[in-house]
Amino acid sequence: MYLCRQNEVFMHKILTFDNAEARIFGFDGGTEVEEFHLVLSVTNPMLPYREQLEAIFSAYNEAKNCLTSGAKPVFKRYFLSDASNQIELLTARETESTDCAVSIIQQPPLNGTKLALGAYLTTNMERKQLENGLFEARHGAYRHLWLANACDTSENSETQTRILLKNYVQHLENEGVSLADDCVRTWFFVNEVDLNYAGVVKARNEVFATQNLTDQTHFIASTGIGGRQADAQVLAQMDAYAIDGIQQAQIGFLYAPTHLNRTSDYGVAFERGTFVDYGDRRHVFISGTASIDNKGEIVHHGDVVAQCRRMWENVEALLAEANCNFDDAAQMIVYLRDPADYSTIKKLFEERFPEKPWVIVHGKVCRPGWLIEMEMIAIKAQKTEFPEL
């Protein structure tokens, strides 16, 4: 069902299939590009992996048929429970990986199933894989450049991250764009995050400094979270999103100083949130956000319910700076450090966001005291002088 709100049209829909469910957010601002965010989950955890995989693919294909004709995937992320044993069958079955960026990470869905899928689809975008491994989705004035599954197997997480970032900088430069001016979102999935996150942070800080990304300029919206690839030697996987054709006036950064401190206060280099303005809409990217105050301290030690509510409050404060709220949420990913908290958090999200696309996975947050973290994307219609998406 499409619903009208002022000058925009958005859709919330939950589709149920045999052994699977699809949560859909759709946005139609009346221009050429419609966009859809899908979260697909298996509903029968008793099925063997092969049948759960088929349930996801079948639900995805049926859900696509319910979207505007011509909607095609731009980015997909699979969440697996056991990547080493599941990756081969998934990659053999994933037929769209040559047409869109596909990220695969071991972050078990906490409903007891073996996989879940998040997908981003649009209409009227030309898509292709570039020789350097980036995926391009082009429309009008913009080329949207996605990186997925970048990894290395050097001796430690610091070296791996440094190599990943330097390679990414070179790839962007080859496309005529830069890390500082055009990259708006990154994800770092860290194997054994309690041991290896410090190396990721050190390498990122050092490479960013060479690119004039500092606390005096700006950083990039990011999530750094526990997750691993099938290859246990990979200690850090990187996904990223950059936009060719964007102007600096189109990008804004979110701080919410009443609720959050600057990340540089405790030695890390990312923005709490970033928005990108187009002629017809605003995209808002909220980084991994937890229960923290504006002094950088953990709030509500040991209480996952109170941490969840403070996390929501922090996200709302960031969204408010972008003239948005949770009504504009297109997709949410929730990370729990302790799987035992799943039933409690699921109930809270079902009560507050009954129709939104969200998934809860096992992902250890980078500070042990944080029990829960979330990231999200929001979309809001607006009219500006910039080219439309």
C-alpha positions as CSV (number, residue, x, y, z in Angstrom):
1,M,0.0,0.0,0.0
2,Y,1.3,3.4,-1.0
3,L,0.5,6.2,1.5
4,C,0.6,10.0,0.8
5,R,2.4,12.4,3.1
6,Q,2.6,16.0,1.9
7,N,4.3,15.8,-1.5
8,E,5.8,12.3,-1.2
9,V,4.5,8.8,-1.5
10,F,5.9,6.0,0.6
11,M,5.1,2.4,1.1
12,H,5.2,0.1,4.0
13,K,4.3,-3.5,3.3
14,I,4.9,-6.8,5.0
15,L,4.6,-9.9,2.7
16,T,4.4,-13.4,4.1
17,F,5.4,-16.4,2.0
18,D,6.0,-20.1,2.7
19,N,8.8,-20.1,5.3
20,A,9.8,-16.4,4.7
21,E,8.8,-12.8,5.3
22,A,9.6,-9.6,3.4
23,R,9.4,-6.2,5.0
24,I,9.4,-3.4,2.4
25,F,9.8,0.4,2.4
26,G,9.2,2.1,-0.9
27,F,9.7,5.8,-1.8
28,D,8.2,7.5,-4.9
29,G,8.8,11.2,-5.0
30,G,7.2,11.6,-8.4
31,T,10.5,11.5,-10.3
32,E,12.2,8.9,-12.4
33,V,13.9,7.1,-9.6
34,E,11.8,5.1,-7.1
35,E,13.7,3.2,-4.4
36,F,12.9,0.3,-2.2
37,H,14.5,-1.2,0.9
38,L,13.7,-4.8,1.6
39,V,14.5,-7.0,4.6
40,L,13.8,-10.7,4.1
41,S,13.8,-13.2,6.9
42,V,13.2,-17.0,7.1
43,T,10.3,-17.8,9.4
44,N,10.9,-21.6,9.9
45,P,14.2,-22.2,11.7
46,M,13.7,-26.0,11.5
47,L,14.5,-26.1,7.8
48,P,17.9,-27.2,6.7
49,Y,20.1,-24.5,5.2
50,R,19.5,-25.3,1.6
51,E,15.7,-25.0,2.1
52,Q,16.1,-21.7,4.0
53,L,18.2,-20.4,1.2
54,E,15.6,-21.3,-1.3
55,A,12.9,-19.7,0.9
56,I,14.8,-16.4,0.9
57,F,15.4,-16.4,-2.9
58,S,11.8,-17.3,-3.6
59,A,10.5,-14.6,-1.3
60,Y,12.9,-12.0,-2.8
61,N,11.8,-12.8,-6.3
62,E,8.1,-12.7,-5.3
63,A,8.6,-9.4,-3.4
64,K,10.3,-7.9,-6.5
65,N,7.2,-8.7,-8.5
66,C,5.2,-6.5,-6.1
67,L,7.4,-3.5,-6.7
68,T,7.3,-1.0,-9.6
69,S,8.1,-2.7,-12.8
70,G,11.8,-2.4,-13.6
71,A,13.0,-2.1,-10.0
72,K,16.5,-3.7,-9.9
73,P,19.0,-4.3,-7.1
74,V,21.8,-2.0,-6.5
75,F,23.1,-3.4,-3.2
76,K,22.4,-6.6,-1.2
77,R,23.8,-7.9,2.1
78,Y,23.4,-11.4,3.3
79,F,23.6,-12.2,7.0
80,L,24.8,-15.7,7.6
81,S,25.0,-17.9,10.7
82,D,28.0,-20.0,9.6
83,A,29.7,-18.5,6.6
84,S,32.4,-21.2,6.2
85,N,29.7,-23.8,5.5
86,Q,27.2,-21.6,3.8
87,I,29.1,-19.4,1.4
88,E,29.6,-21.9,-1.4
89,L,25.9,-22.7,-1.9
90,L,25.0,-19.0,-1.6
91,T,27.4,-17.7,-4.1
92,A,26.4,-20.5,-6.6
93,R,22.8,-19.5,-6.1
94,E,23.3,-15.7,-6.2
95,T,22.7,-14.8,-9.9
96,E,22.6,-11.0,-9.5
97,S,26.1,-10.6,-8.2
98,T,27.4,-9.4,-11.6
99,D,24.7,-6.7,-11.7
100,C,24.8,-5.2,-8.2
101,A,27.1,-5.1,-5.2
102,V,26.7,-8.1,-2.9
103,S,28.0,-8.1,0.6
104,I,28.1,-11.4,2.6
105,I,28.9,-11.4,6.3
106,Q,28.6,-13.8,9.2
107,Q,26.3,-12.1,11.6
108,P,23.7,-14.7,12.6
109,P,20.1,-13.6,12.4
110,L,18.9,-13.9,16.0
111,N,15.5,-15.4,15.2
112,G,17.2,-18.8,15.1
113,T,17.5,-19.1,11.4
114,K,20.5,-19.4,9.2
115,L,20.3,-16.3,7.0
116,A,18.6,-13.1,6.2
117,L,18.8,-10.6,3.4
118,G,18.7,-6.8,3.1
119,A,18.3,-5.4,-0.4
120,Y,18.2,-1.9,-2.0
121,L,16.5,-1.6,-5.3
122,T,15.8,1.3,-7.6
123,T,14.1,2.1,-10.9
124,N,15.8,3.7,-14.0
125,M,19.4,3.3,-13.0
126,E,21.9,1.8,-15.3
127,R,24.1,-0.7,-13.4
128,K,27.4,-2.4,-14.2
129,Q,30.5,-3.8,-12.5
130,L,33.7,-1.8,-13.1
131,E,37.0,-3.4,-13.7
132,N,38.3,-2.3,-10.3
133,G,35.5,-4.3,-8.5
134,L,33.3,-1.3,-7.8
135,F,29.7,-1.5,-8.8
136,E,28.2,1.5,-10.6
137,A,24.5,2.6,-10.6
138,R,24.0,5.6,-12.9
139,H,21.2,8.0,-13.3
140,G,21.2,11.7,-14.5
141,A,24.1,13.6,-12.9
142,Y,25.2,10.9,-10.5
143,R,27.2,7.7,-10.5
144,H,26.6,5.7,-7.3
145,L,29.7,3.6,-6.6
146,W,29.4,0.6,-4.2
147,L,32.1,-1.5,-2.8
148,A,31.3,-4.9,-1.2
149,N,33.3,-7.7,0.5
150,A,36.7,-6.0,0.2
151,C,39.2,-8.0,2.2
152,D,42.8,-8.9,2.7
153,T,44.7,-11.7,4.5
154,S,47.8,-9.8,5.8
155,E,49.1,-10.5,9.2
156,N,46.9,-8.4,11.4
157,S,43.8,-6.2,11.3
158,E,45.8,-2.9,11.2
159,T,47.7,-4.0,8.0
160,Q,44.6,-5.4,6.4
161,T,42.6,-2.2,7.0
162,R,45.4,0.0,5.8
163,I,45.6,-2.0,2.5
164,L,41.8,-2.0,2.1
165,L,41.6,1.8,2.5
166,K,44.6,2.6,0.3
167,N,43.2,0.3,-2.4
168,Y,39.8,2.0,-2.1
169,V,41.4,5.5,-2.3
170,Q,43.1,4.4,-5.5
171,H,39.9,2.9,-7.0
172,L,38.0,6.1,-6.3
173,E,40.8,8.3,-7.8
174,N,40.7,6.2,-10.9
175,E,37.0,7.0,-11.2
176,G,37.7,10.7,-10.8
177,V,36.4,10.9,-7.2
178,S,37.9,11.1,-3.8
179,L,37.5,9.5,-0.4
180,A,37.1,12.9,1.4
181,D,34.7,14.6,-1.0
182,D,32.6,11.7,-2.4
183,C,32.5,8.8,0.0
184,V,29.4,9.1,2.3
185,R,29.3,5.7,4.0
186,T,31.6,2.8,5.1
187,W,31.2,-0.4,7.0
188,F,33.9,-2.4,8.8
189,F,33.2,-5.9,9.8
190,V,35.8,-7.1,12.3
191,N,36.5,-10.7,13.1
192,E,36.9,-11.0,16.9
193,V,36.1,-7.3,17.4
194,D,37.3,-7.2,21.0
195,L,40.8,-8.2,19.8
196,N,41.0,-6.6,16.3
197,Y,39.1,-3.4,16.4
198,A,42.0,-1.3,17.7
199,G,44.0,-2.2,14.7
200,V,41.2,-1.2,12.4
201,V,40.8,2.2,14.2
202,K,44.6,2.9,14.0
203,A,44.8,2.2,10.3
204,R,41.7,4.2,9.5
205,N,42.9,7.2,11.5
206,E,46.2,7.2,9.8
207,V,44.9,6.8,6.2
208,F,42.2,9.3,6.8
209,A,44.8,11.9,8.0
210,T,46.6,11.5,4.6
211,Q,43.3,12.3,2.9
212,N,42.6,15.4,4.9
213,L,39.9,13.7,6.9
214,T,40.3,15.1,10.4
215,D,38.3,16.4,13.3
216,Q,38.9,19.9,11.8
217,T,37.4,18.9,8.4
218,H,35.0,15.9,8.6
219,F,34.9,12.1,8.6
220,I,32.6,9.6,7.0
221,A,29.5,7.9,8.4
222,S,30.4,4.4,9.4
223,T,29.6,1.2,11.3
224,G,32.4,-0.8,12.9
225,I,31.0,-4.0,14.3
226,G,31.8,-7.6,14.9
227,G,31.4,-9.9,11.8
228,R,33.5,-12.3,9.8
229,Q,34.0,-13.8,6.4
230,A,34.2,-17.5,5.6
231,D,38.0,-17.2,5.5
232,A,39.1,-16.9,9.2
233,Q,42.3,-15.1,8.1
234,V,40.2,-12.1,7.0
235,L,40.1,-9.9,10.1
236,A,38.4,-6.9,8.5
237,Q,35.9,-6.7,5.7
238,M,35.1,-3.3,4.2
239,D,31.9,-2.2,2.3
240,A,31.6,1.4,1.1
241,Y,29.4,3.9,-0.8
242,A,30.5,6.9,-2.8
243,I,28.8,9.3,-5.2
244,D,30.3,10.8,-8.3
245,G,28.7,14.1,-9.3
246,I,27.9,15.2,-5.8
247,Q,28.7,18.8,-4.7
248,Q,30.0,19.6,-1.2
249,A,26.9,21.8,-0.6
250,Q,24.8,18.6,-0.9
251,I,26.4,16.9,2.0
252,G,25.8,17.6,5.7
253,F,27.0,16.0,8.9
254,L,25.0,15.2,12.0
255,Y,26.3,15.7,15.6
256,A,23.5,15.9,18.1
257,P,25.8,17.5,20.7
258,T,23.1,17.4,23.4
259,H,23.2,13.6,23.3
260,L,26.5,12.6,21.7
261,N,30.1,13.6,21.7
262,R,32.5,13.8,18.8
263,T,33.9,10.4,18.0
264,S,37.4,11.9,17.8
265,D,37.1,12.6,21.6
266,Y,37.8,8.9,22.1
267,G,40.2,8.4,19.2
268,V,38.0,7.1,16.4
269,A,37.3,8.7,13.0
270,F,33.7,8.6,11.8
271,E,30.7,10.8,11.7
272,R,27.6,10.1,13.7
273,G,25.5,10.7,10.7
274,T,25.5,12.1,7.2
275,F,22.8,13.4,4.9
276,V,22.9,13.9,1.1
277,D,20.5,16.3,-0.6
278,Y,19.2,15.8,-4.1
279,G,16.8,17.9,-6.1
280,D,13.9,15.6,-5.0
281,R,14.8,13.9,-1.7
282,R,17.2,13.7,1.2
283,H,19.1,10.5,2.1
284,V,20.2,10.2,5.7
285,F,22.8,7.7,6.8
286,I,22.9,7.1,10.6
287,S,26.1,5.4,11.7
288,G,26.2,2.6,14.2
289,T,24.7,4.2,17.3
290,A,24.6,2.9,20.9
291,S,23.7,4.0,24.4
292,I,26.2,6.8,24.9
293,D,26.0,10.4,26.3
294,N,27.6,13.6,25.2
295,K,30.7,12.9,27.3
296,G,31.4,9.6,25.5
297,E,30.3,7.5,28.5
298,I,28.2,4.4,28.3
299,V,24.7,4.9,29.6
300,H,22.7,2.2,31.5
301,H,25.4,-0.4,32.1
302,G,24.1,-3.9,32.0
303,D,20.5,-2.9,31.1
304,V,19.7,-3.8,27.5
305,V,16.2,-2.3,27.6
306,A,17.4,1.0,28.9
307,Q,20.2,1.0,26.5
308,C,17.8,0.4,23.6
309,R,15.7,3.3,24.6
310,R,18.7,5.6,25.0
311,M,19.9,4.4,21.6
312,W,16.6,5.4,20.0
313,E,16.8,8.8,21.7
314,N,20.3,9.3,20.3
315,V,19.2,8.3,16.8
316,E,16.1,10.6,17.0
317,A,18.4,13.5,17.9
318,L,20.6,12.8,14.9
319,L,17.5,12.5,12.6
320,A,16.1,15.8,14.0
321,E,19.2,17.6,12.8
322,A,18.4,16.4,9.3
323,N,14.7,17.5,9.7
324,C,13.7,13.8,9.8
325,N,12.3,11.4,12.4
326,F,11.6,7.7,12.6
327,D,8.6,8.0,10.3
328,D,11.2,8.5,7.5
329,A,13.1,5.3,8.4
330,A,13.7,3.1,5.3
331,Q,15.8,0.4,6.9
332,M,17.2,-0.5,10.3
333,I,19.9,-3.0,11.3
334,V,20.1,-3.9,15.0
335,Y,23.2,-5.5,16.5
336,L,23.1,-7.4,19.8
337,R,26.2,-8.3,21.7
338,D,24.4,-11.1,23.6
339,P,22.0,-13.3,21.7
340,A,20.1,-13.9,25.0
341,D,18.7,-10.4,24.7
342,Y,17.0,-11.1,21.4
343,S,13.4,-11.8,22.6
344,T,13.4,-8.6,24.7
345,I,14.7,-6.4,21.9
346,K,12.5,-8.0,19.3
347,K,9.4,-7.2,21.4
348,L,10.5,-3.5,21.7
349,F,11.1,-3.2,18.0
350,E,7.8,-4.9,17.1
351,E,5.9,-2.5,19.4
352,R,7.6,0.7,18.1
353,F,8.2,-0.2,14.5
354,P,5.6,-2.8,13.5
355,E,5.8,-2.1,9.7
356,K,9.4,-0.9,9.2
357,P,12.1,-3.1,7.6
358,W,14.5,-4.1,10.4
359,V,16.5,-7.2,11.2
360,I,18.3,-8.1,14.5
361,V,21.6,-9.9,14.1
362,H,24.4,-11.0,16.4
363,G,27.2,-8.5,16.1
364,K,29.5,-7.6,18.9
365,V,29.7,-3.9,19.4
366,C,33.1,-2.4,19.6
367,R,33.0,-1.5,23.3
368,P,32.1,-4.4,25.6
369,G,29.7,-2.3,27.7
370,W,27.5,-1.6,24.8
371,L,24.9,-4.3,24.6
372,I,23.0,-3.0,21.5
373,E,23.7,-0.8,18.5
374,M,21.7,0.2,15.4
375,E,22.3,1.8,12.1
376,M,19.7,3.1,9.7
377,I,18.8,4.9,6.5
378,A,16.0,7.5,6.2
379,I,14.5,9.1,3.1
380,K,12.5,12.3,3.0
381,A,11.0,14.2,0.0
382,Q,12.2,17.8,-0.6
383,K,12.8,20.2,-3.4
384,T,16.2,21.8,-3.9
385,E,18.2,23.4,-6.7
386,F,20.4,20.2,-7.0
387,P,19.9,17.6,-9.7
388,E,17.4,14.9,-8.8
389,L,18.5,11.5,-7.8
